[in-house]
Amino acid sequence: MRFTVDLQFFSSEKTEKATPKKRQDVRKKGQTAKSQEVPTALILAAVFMTITIMSTSMFDTFMKLFRETFQVFIFQDLTPDSVAILFKDILLFLATIVAPVFLAAFIAALVANYIQVGFLFTTEPLKMKLERIDPLKGAKRLFSLRAIVELIKSILKISIIAFIAFGFLWANIENILGLNRLTPISSVSYIGSLTIKMGLFCTLGLVGLALLDYMYQKFEFEKSIRMSKQDIKDEYKNMEGDPLIRSKIKQRQREMAMRRMMQEVPAADVVITNPTHYAIALKYDESKRDAPYVVAKGVDFLAQKIKMIAKEHQVVMVENRPLARALYDQVEIGEEIPEEFFKAVAEILAYVYRIKKKA
């Protein structure tokens, strides 16, 4: 029995990690590993810590507000101006109490998003996409694995908060039942202290849940941006260009370099040849270089073309097989000849200058 296996199937499986370019592209679209629980946990922690630090100041402000209300405001005449002043004063009292808490929550939200995503500004998620209102895709998202995970996460969140709150209240049940024996100020102070402690303990539980959720979101994100081997090949082609186009570009570059090289041949002082295979054009300009340098070189067809151009422009050609072969192998175009060739080249140039002088 024979089975036909389509190898293209294996190349389409997304088993490879995303490349840096793929990560950059999805980031531009606003897709990153991000947990919504991290900002929630940090905001709650910032709020309760701020309240803990400023509890005395907040309590004093509240007491001042009550004193002003029952000792000053209650005896004022009700006129439009007095009501406006009263409203302004009460708002100022409340702002003094609430502003630090809101500021701490705002800073915590920024920090929570920055440590997860970094600095990212994109309008891509705001664009209108018809697939977002597709009822079939909406139903798939509703019954997907992600929806189940979100449901489990919500249940865990409620369970953690309920468990910690119940445990905290149960541990302090005797003190709570004995509040009727305390003064009003002592009762309020105890309830406030108990609430802050319970909130901090609940926040610690949410921080643990947020860390687990962030790890899961990062795993899901890495999984969602995986690439197949074919995707990596296509990306490389897009970055580097099609191989056929690249070969044409390189061919065009070689042609341009060859034309520039051929343009330098007429200005050469001498062309050293191996009669059939090699040709090296040399030039010596003591104002530019300390030694003669190669302006053109070629083998076979290119060598014949160099010799033809040299003949057309009456450039002297000298046959020296060992020197021609050695210069072709060791010296690139635009480079000065090595010191070991100075004597041989100097003799050739002296011969060329004598010929030119006679001419």
Long-range contacts (C-beta under 8 A, 24 or more apart in sequence): 8-230, 11-228, 11-229, 11-230, 12-228, 12-230, 13-228, 14-226, 14-227, 14-228, 14-231, 15-226, 15-228, 15-229, 16-226, 16-227, 16-228, 16-229, 16-231, 16-232, 17-222, 17-226, 17-227, 18-222, 18-225, 18-226, 18-227, 19-227, 19-232, 19-235, 21-235, 21-239, 22-225, 22-227, 22-231, 22-235, 23-225, 26-225, 27-120, 28-122, 28-124, 29-122, 29-124, 29-125, 30-120, 30-122, 30-124, 30-125, 31-221, 31-224, 31-225, 32-116, 32-117, 32-120, 32-221, 33-116, 33-214, 33-217, 33-218, 33-220, 33-221, 33-222, 34-113, 34-116, 34-117, 34-217, 35-116, 35-210, 35-213, 35-214, 35-216, 35-217, 36-213, 37-153, 37-157, 37-206, 37-209, 37-210, 37-213, 37-214, 38-112, 38-115, 38-116, 38-210, 38-211, 38-213, 38-214, 39-108, 39-109, 39-112, 39-113, 40-206, 40-210, 41-112, 41-203, 41-206, 41-207, 41-209, 41-210, 42-108, 42-109, 42-111, 42-112, 42-207, 42-210, 43-105, 43-108, 43-109, 43-112, 44-199, 44-202, 44-203, 44-206, 45-108, 45-200, 45-203, 45-207, 46-104, 46-105, 46-107, 46-108, 47-101, 47-104, 47-105, 47-108, 47-199, 48-196, 48-199, 48-200, 48-203, 49-104, 49-200, 50-100, 50-101, 50-104, 51-101, 51-196, 52-196, 52-200, 54-100, 55-192, 55-193, 55-196, 58-97, 59-189, 59-192, 61-93, 61-96, 61-97, 62-97, 64-93, 65-90, 65-93, 65-94, 68-93, 116-214, 146-220, 149-216, 153-209, 153-213, 156-209, 157-206, 157-209, 160-202, 160-205, 160-206, 160-209, 161-202, 161-205, 161-206, 163-205, 164-198, 164-201, 164-202, 164-205, 165-198, 165-202, 168-194, 168-197, 168-198, 168-201, 169-198, 258-302, 261-295, 261-296, 261-333, 262-296, 262-305, 262-306, 262-309, 264-295, 264-296, 265-295, 265-296, 265-306, 265-309, 265-310, 265-313, 265-315, 266-309, 266-310, 266-312, 266-313, 266-315, 267-295, 268-295, 268-296, 268-310, 268-315, 269-315, 269-316, 269-349, 269-352, 270-315, 270-316, 270-317, 270-318, 270-348, 270-349, 270-352, 271-306, 271-307, 271-310, 271-315, 271-316, 271-317, 271-318, 272-317, 272-318, 272-319, 272-320, 272-323, 272-324, 272-327, 272-348, 273-303, 273-307, 273-317, 273-318, 273-319, 273-320, 273-324, 274-303, 274-319, 274-320, 274-321, 274-324, 274-325, 275-319, 275-321, 276-303, 277-303, 278-303, 278-321, 278-324, 278-325, 278-328, 279-303, 279-304, 279-306, 279-307, 279-310, 279-317, 279-324, 280-324, 280-327, 280-328, 280-331, 281-306, 281-310, 281-315, 282-327, 282-337, 282-345, 282-349, 284-349, 289-336, 290-336, 291-336, 291-337, 291-339, 291-342, 292-336, 292-337, 292-345, 292-349, 293-334, 293-335, 293-336, 293-337, 294-327, 294-331, 294-332, 294-333, 294-334, 294-335, 294-337, 295-333, 295-334, 296-333, 297-327, 297-328, 297-331, 297-333, 299-328, 316-352, 316-355, 316-356, 318-348, 318-351, 318-352, 320-344, 320-348, 323-348
